[in-house]
Amino acid sequence: MLLAMLTLVLVIGISGCQKKGQGQTPIPGGDKNMPFPVTLQDDAGRQVTINTPPQRLVSLVPGHTEILFALGLSDRIVGVTSYCDYPAEAKTKPQIGGFSDPSLEKIIAAQPDLVVAGDMDSQLVENLQAMNIKVLVFQPHSIEGLFSTITAMGEACGKKEQALSLVAGLRERVERVKAGVNDVPISQRPLTYYEVWYEPLTTTGPHTLIAELITLAGGKNLAISGSEDFPMINEELIVEQNPAIMVHSYGTGMDNTPQQEQILNRKGWQNIGFIKDRRIIAIDSDLITRAGPRTVDALELLARGFYPERFK
């Protein structure tokens, strides 16, 4: 096994060396005039130079997989995680393991010339770098961070024009939502409790993409302070703050998760605004927790839930 791995590393290294110094490289299905090599800085602060347009892509993050498909790169994807299920074609791609435990051996066997990873893959990234496999790390925590990620992935794969077009369309939709709530005074925006989990009660912190989506949609996130992305929250605080809206991502097909009636009947919650007015919004977790093109779908659903009269 070790000999096979070393042989593969040597082949990849030789291939990379042969491609260097060739100047501008034709990009099949990409931007015809985009020059390579390109150097990008990823979210891990690493400067990564891509010498030629990558033709074998492995994605370790479901949101990244969705971006690759949206950029028209489906034919280049040779490895995804078992959680990469959108679009449907993603489920037909070879799997390299789970989201939190991808297999180094399977990634190497896929012979990628670019791996796109998240910030939880730091040790794996180091191992891949040691094998001379190009890796870009992206973990956007904001809409602008998402747009930057899409643009960078497009540049890395020779799809910059497609990436800029995709971002322009998404940005237009975001601006439409912002314009729709721009005249609503802060004091009149609904206080919103997003429940990540219920045992223990966990919400979303102020520096997350979810919190930004709530704000952009015209709401006020309940957890407005603190440094944790997903802090535990005291039940008494929820009752005291009396949020007008609750948002959650519990799926009907998930085991051991509360359903609408269970939430409405929680002991001691009967006087909270979102219980009395039955303003509980359920959003597909893949839309609101994955940073990808469908993140804007989640924003529009939130805006429609907060202001149904403004967003038909």
C-alpha positions as CSV (number, residue, x, y, z in Angstrom):
1,M,0.0,0.0,0.0
2,L,2.8,2.4,0.9
3,L,4.6,1.7,-2.4
4,A,1.4,2.3,-4.3
5,M,0.9,5.6,-2.6
6,L,4.5,6.8,-3.2
7,T,4.2,5.8,-6.9
8,L,1.0,7.8,-7.2
9,V,2.5,10.8,-5.5
10,L,5.5,10.6,-7.9
11,V,3.2,10.4,-10.9
12,I,1.2,13.5,-9.7
13,G,4.4,15.4,-9.0
14,I,5.9,14.6,-12.5
15,S,2.6,15.5,-14.1
16,G,2.6,18.9,-12.3
17,C,6.1,19.6,-13.3
18,Q,5.4,18.9,-16.9
19,K,2.6,21.4,-16.9
20,K,4.5,24.3,-15.4
21,G,5.9,27.0,-17.7
22,Q,3.4,26.4,-20.5
23,G,2.0,29.9,-20.3
24,Q,-1.7,30.4,-21.1
25,T,-3.6,27.1,-21.1
26,P,-6.7,26.4,-23.1
27,I,-9.6,25.7,-20.8
28,P,-12.2,23.2,-22.1
29,G,-15.6,24.5,-21.4
30,G,-14.2,27.5,-19.5
31,D,-13.1,31.1,-20.1
32,K,-11.1,31.0,-23.4
33,N,-8.9,34.0,-22.5
34,M,-8.3,33.3,-18.8
35,P,-4.5,32.8,-18.1
36,F,-3.0,30.2,-16.0
37,P,-1.3,29.9,-13.6
38,V,-3.5,31.7,-11.0
39,T,-2.6,32.3,-7.4
40,L,-5.4,32.5,-4.8
41,Q,-5.5,33.0,-1.1
42,D,-8.0,30.7,0.7
43,D,-9.8,31.0,4.0
44,A,-6.9,29.3,5.8
45,G,-4.6,32.2,4.7
46,R,-2.7,30.0,2.3
47,Q,-1.4,31.2,-1.0
48,V,-2.2,28.4,-3.5
49,T,-1.0,28.5,-7.1
50,I,-3.0,26.5,-9.7
51,N,-0.7,26.0,-12.7
52,T,-3.2,24.5,-15.2
53,P,-7.0,24.2,-15.2
54,P,-7.8,21.2,-12.9
55,Q,-9.7,18.4,-14.6
56,R,-10.2,16.1,-11.6
57,L,-11.9,17.7,-8.6
58,V,-12.7,16.3,-5.2
59,S,-15.1,18.2,-2.8
60,L,-15.0,17.6,0.9
61,V,-18.0,20.0,1.7
62,P,-21.6,19.7,0.4
63,G,-21.8,23.4,-0.2
64,H,-18.7,23.4,-2.2
65,T,-20.1,20.5,-4.3
66,E,-23.2,22.6,-5.0
67,I,-21.0,25.4,-6.2
68,L,-19.0,23.2,-8.5
69,F,-22.2,21.9,-10.1
70,A,-23.6,25.4,-10.4
71,L,-20.4,26.4,-12.3
72,G,-20.9,23.6,-14.8
73,L,-18.1,21.4,-13.5
74,S,-20.0,18.2,-13.0
75,D,-17.9,16.3,-15.6
76,R,-14.7,17.1,-13.6
77,I,-15.9,15.9,-10.2
78,V,-14.3,12.6,-9.2
79,G,-15.0,12.5,-5.5
80,V,-17.6,13.9,-3.0
81,T,-18.7,13.1,0.6
82,S,-21.6,10.9,1.4
83,Y,-23.5,14.0,2.4
84,C,-23.2,15.6,-1.0
85,D,-26.7,15.0,-2.3
86,Y,-27.6,18.1,-4.4
87,P,-28.1,18.2,-7.2
88,A,-29.3,14.7,-7.7
89,E,-26.3,13.9,-9.9
90,A,-24.0,14.5,-6.9
91,K,-25.2,11.2,-5.5
92,T,-23.8,9.4,-8.5
93,K,-20.3,10.6,-7.9
94,P,-17.7,8.4,-6.2
95,Q,-17.8,8.9,-2.4
96,I,-14.6,9.5,-0.4
97,G,-16.2,9.2,3.1
98,G,-18.3,11.3,5.4
99,F,-18.3,15.1,6.0
100,S,-16.3,14.9,9.2
101,D,-14.2,11.8,8.3
102,P,-13.2,11.7,4.7
103,S,-10.8,8.9,3.7
104,L,-7.3,10.1,2.7
105,E,-6.8,6.8,0.9
106,K,-9.9,7.2,-1.2
107,I,-9.0,10.8,-2.0
108,I,-5.6,9.8,-3.3
109,A,-7.2,6.9,-5.3
110,A,-9.3,9.5,-7.1
111,Q,-6.1,11.2,-8.4
112,P,-7.4,14.7,-7.9
113,D,-5.5,17.8,-9.2
114,L,-7.6,20.0,-6.9
115,V,-9.4,19.3,-3.6
116,V,-11.8,21.9,-2.2
117,A,-12.0,21.6,1.6
118,G,-13.5,23.2,4.7
119,D,-11.8,24.5,7.9
120,M,-12.5,21.3,9.8
121,D,-10.2,19.4,7.4
122,S,-6.9,21.0,8.6
123,Q,-5.0,17.8,9.3
124,L,-6.2,16.2,6.0
125,V,-5.1,19.4,4.2
126,E,-1.6,19.1,5.6
127,N,-1.4,15.5,4.5
128,L,-2.6,16.3,1.0
129,Q,-0.1,19.2,0.7
130,A,2.7,16.9,1.7
131,M,1.7,14.7,-1.2
132,N,1.8,17.7,-3.6
133,I,-2.0,17.7,-4.1
134,K,-3.5,21.2,-4.5
135,V,-6.0,22.1,-1.9
136,L,-8.1,25.2,-1.4
137,V,-9.9,25.8,1.9
138,F,-13.1,27.8,2.0
139,Q,-15.5,28.3,5.0
140,P,-17.7,31.4,4.3
141,H,-19.5,32.9,7.3
142,S,-21.2,35.7,5.4
143,I,-23.0,36.4,2.1
144,E,-20.0,38.3,0.9
145,G,-17.7,35.4,2.0
146,L,-19.9,33.0,0.0
147,F,-19.7,35.3,-3.1
148,S,-15.9,35.4,-2.7
149,T,-15.8,31.6,-2.4
150,I,-17.8,31.1,-5.6
151,T,-15.6,33.6,-7.4
152,A,-12.3,32.0,-6.2
153,M,-13.5,28.5,-7.1
154,G,-14.4,29.8,-10.5
155,E,-11.0,31.3,-11.0
156,A,-9.3,28.1,-9.8
157,C,-11.2,26.0,-12.3
158,G,-11.1,28.4,-15.3
159,K,-14.7,29.3,-14.8
160,K,-14.3,32.9,-13.7
161,E,-16.9,34.4,-16.1
162,Q,-19.5,31.8,-15.1
163,A,-18.7,32.5,-11.4
164,L,-19.1,36.2,-11.8
165,S,-22.4,35.7,-13.6
166,L,-23.6,33.3,-10.9
167,V,-22.7,35.8,-8.2
168,A,-24.3,38.7,-10.0
169,G,-27.6,36.8,-10.2
170,L,-27.5,35.8,-6.5
171,R,-26.5,39.4,-5.5
172,E,-29.5,40.8,-7.4
173,R,-31.8,38.6,-5.4
174,V,-30.2,39.5,-2.1
175,E,-30.5,43.2,-2.9
176,R,-34.2,42.7,-3.8
177,V,-34.8,41.3,-0.3
178,K,-32.8,44.1,1.3
179,A,-34.8,46.7,-0.6
180,G,-38.1,45.0,0.5
181,V,-37.3,45.5,4.2
182,N,-35.2,48.6,4.1
183,D,-38.0,50.9,5.3
184,V,-38.8,48.7,8.3
185,P,-37.4,50.5,11.5
186,I,-35.1,48.3,13.6
187,S,-37.5,48.6,16.5
188,Q,-40.3,47.0,14.5
189,R,-38.3,44.1,13.1
190,P,-39.3,40.7,14.6
191,L,-37.0,39.3,17.3
192,T,-36.1,35.8,16.0
193,Y,-35.0,32.7,17.8
194,Y,-33.3,30.2,15.7
195,E,-33.2,26.8,17.3
196,V,-30.2,24.6,16.3
197,W,-31.0,21.9,18.8
198,Y,-33.3,21.4,21.8
199,E,-31.4,19.1,24.2
200,P,-29.6,21.2,25.3
201,L,-31.2,24.3,23.8
202,T,-28.8,25.7,21.2
203,T,-29.1,28.7,19.0
204,T,-27.0,30.6,16.4
205,G,-24.5,33.2,17.4
206,P,-24.2,36.7,16.0
207,H,-21.2,36.0,13.7
208,T,-22.7,33.1,11.7
209,L,-24.2,33.1,8.2
210,I,-27.5,32.1,9.6
211,A,-27.6,35.2,11.8
212,E,-26.7,37.4,8.9
213,L,-29.6,35.8,6.8
214,I,-32.0,36.6,9.7
215,T,-30.8,40.3,9.7
216,L,-30.9,40.6,5.9
217,A,-34.4,39.3,5.8
218,G,-35.5,42.0,8.2
219,G,-35.4,40.2,11.6
220,K,-33.3,40.5,14.7
221,N,-31.3,37.5,15.9
222,L,-32.0,36.6,19.6
223,A,-28.3,36.0,20.3
224,I,-26.8,39.4,19.6
225,S,-23.6,38.9,21.7
226,G,-21.0,36.3,22.4
227,S,-18.2,34.7,20.3
228,E,-19.6,31.2,19.9
229,D,-21.1,30.2,16.6
230,F,-23.7,27.9,18.2
231,P,-24.1,28.8,21.9
232,M,-26.3,27.0,24.4
233,I,-29.1,29.2,25.6
234,N,-31.1,29.4,28.8
235,E,-34.8,28.6,28.5
236,E,-35.6,31.4,30.9
237,L,-33.9,33.9,28.5
238,I,-36.1,32.8,25.7
239,V,-39.2,33.3,27.8
240,E,-37.9,36.7,29.1
241,Q,-36.9,38.0,25.6
242,N,-40.2,36.9,24.1
243,P,-39.2,36.4,20.5
244,A,-41.9,37.0,17.9
245,I,-40.7,34.3,15.5
246,M,-38.9,30.9,15.8
247,V,-37.0,29.3,13.0
248,H,-35.7,25.8,12.9
249,S,-34.5,23.1,10.5
250,Y,-35.9,20.0,12.0
251,G,-36.9,17.7,9.1
252,T,-39.9,15.5,9.1
253,G,-37.8,12.5,8.1
254,M,-35.3,13.0,11.0
255,D,-35.4,10.8,14.0
256,N,-36.0,12.1,17.5
257,T,-36.6,15.7,16.6
258,P,-39.5,17.8,17.8
259,Q,-42.4,18.4,15.4
260,Q,-44.5,21.5,15.2
261,E,-47.1,20.4,17.8
262,Q,-44.4,19.4,20.2
263,I,-42.8,22.8,20.0
264,L,-46.2,24.6,20.5
265,N,-46.9,22.5,23.6
266,R,-43.6,23.0,25.4
267,K,-44.1,23.5,29.1
268,G,-43.7,27.1,30.2
269,W,-43.6,28.5,26.6
270,Q,-47.3,29.3,26.2
271,N,-46.8,33.0,26.6
272,I,-44.0,33.4,24.1
273,G,-45.0,35.5,21.1
274,F,-44.1,32.9,18.4
275,I,-46.1,30.3,20.4
276,K,-49.2,32.4,20.8
277,D,-49.2,33.6,17.2
278,R,-48.0,30.2,15.8
279,R,-45.2,31.9,13.9
280,I,-42.8,29.0,13.6
281,I,-40.8,28.8,10.4
282,A,-39.3,25.5,9.3
283,I,-36.5,25.7,6.6
284,D,-34.7,22.9,5.0
285,S,-31.4,22.6,6.9
286,D,-29.5,22.1,3.6
287,L,-30.6,25.6,2.5
288,I,-29.7,27.5,5.6
289,T,-26.7,25.6,6.9
290,R,-24.8,24.9,3.7
291,A,-23.0,27.9,2.2
292,G,-23.8,27.6,-1.5
293,P,-26.0,29.0,-4.2
294,R,-29.2,27.8,-2.4
295,T,-28.3,30.0,0.6
296,V,-30.2,32.8,-1.2
297,D,-33.2,30.5,-1.3
298,A,-33.1,30.4,2.5
299,L,-32.9,34.2,2.6
300,E,-36.0,34.6,0.5
301,L,-37.9,32.0,2.5
302,L,-37.0,33.9,5.7
303,A,-38.1,37.2,4.2
304,R,-41.4,35.6,3.1
305,G,-41.9,34.2,6.6
306,F,-41.1,37.4,8.3
307,Y,-43.1,39.7,6.0
308,P,-45.7,37.6,4.0
309,E,-47.4,40.8,2.9
310,R,-44.2,42.2,1.3
311,F,-42.9,39.0,-0.3
312,K,-45.7,37.2,-2.1
